[in-house]
Every structure is written in structure tokens, then in C-alpha cells.
Amino acid sequence: ETRSITKSINVVDQDVEVFKQLNERGVRLIAQMVPSDKADDFMSLLIK
């Protein structure tokens, strides 16, 4: 089952685990549709 994070991003549980592992290794993840949009911290969106 997918979960909607933004209008354009959907994740499954396996995705969430991978994103958490990347974050723990210091990888900064952002959500940004196009360069002119504000870059949002992806992990804060993921844990909402």
C-alpha cells in the first residue's frame, strides 16, 4: 500500500526504510518538483 508524501511523491514501507537508512548515513534528502520551487526537507515530510 502506498502513502502520499506530496502531490508527486508516493512511498511504500520499503521506501521509507531505505530513506531512513540514507538519512542516518548523512544523506540530505529534499522534495522539490522543479528548481524554482522551494526545497523541502524530505525526512520531515516523511515522518508527518
C-alpha positions in Angstrom: 0.0 0.0 0.0 1.4 3.4 -0.9 1.3 6.5 1.2 1.3 10.0 -0.3 4.1 12.3 0.9 3.5 15.2 -1.6 1.3 15.6 -4.7 4.1 13.9 -6.8 5.7 11.5 -4.3 4.2 8.2 -3.0 6.1 5.7 -1.0 5.7 2.1 0.3 7.1 0.9 3.6 10.3 -0.5 2.0 11.0 3.0 0.5 10.6 4.6 3.9 13.2 2.2 5.4 15.7 3.0 2.7 15.2 6.7 3.1 15.7 6.4 6.8 19.0 4.4 6.2 20.2 7.1 3.8 19.3 9.8 6.3 21.2 8.0 9.1 24.3 8.0 6.8 24.2 11.7 6.4 22.5 12.0 3.0 20.3 15.1 2.9 17.0 14.3 1.1 14.9 17.1 -0.3 11.5 17.2 -2.1 11.5 19.7 -4.9 9.3 19.3 -8.1 11.2 21.9 -10.2 14.2 24.1 -9.5 12.1 27.2 -8.9 10.1 25.5 -6.1 11.2 25.7 -2.5 13.3 22.7 -1.5 11.5 21.0 1.5 13.3 18.6 3.8 12.1 15.2 2.7 12.5 13.5 6.1 10.3 16.0 7.9 7.6 15.3 5.2 8.1 11.6 5.6 7.5 11.5 9.3 4.3 13.5 9.3 
